[in-house]
Amino acid sequence: MKHGIVAICLGLVVSGCSAGTDNRPGPEKTEKAGDNKRTQDLAKQIPADFPLALYPGAKVINISKDNLPTGTIQTNVYTEVEPIGDSLPTIGTYYAEKLKAAGWKIDERDQQLQTNDFYQVIARKGNDVVQINAHKREGATITCIDLTRFEKPGPAPVP
């Protein structure tokens, strides 16, 4: 599972913060932001039960929801902050503290990708996994913060 999450993480980094373009294959529905009104509209489309809040000053640039072959539902919220004075470890710590306070478990084994250029936090709660990837866009003053939830649907309720 750890290697699978790392592989997905690297794919998210490549596709999530790419100047408003979406080069990912697949039939998923993807929304893109072009201006402030569009960004505000996208922020309103974040599912109400999405466990990750936007970082202060972040603008939503893309949202996608995919049904993976394993039955897992993957929801991505891609954001950008420009300019930002916070370091990537500061952003990661912000999310780690919020997740811990909400009862999410952060296992040190999952926290392998934490450098000054890329910072990742992975947390688990029940069948769900959330992942935060923070990185600077190359050649720009923009910080990208990609928020992802992997939900494993439980059994259907009995009527």
Buried (B, 14 or more C-beta within 10 A) or exposed (E): EEEEBBEBBEEBBEBBBBEEEBEBEEEEEBBEBEEEEBBEEBBEEBEEEBBBEBBEEBBBBBBBBBEEEEEBBBBBBBBBBEEBEBEBBEBBBBBBEBBEEEEBEBEEEBBEBEEEEBBBBBBBEEEBBBBBBBBBBEEEEBBBBBBBBBBEEEEEEEE
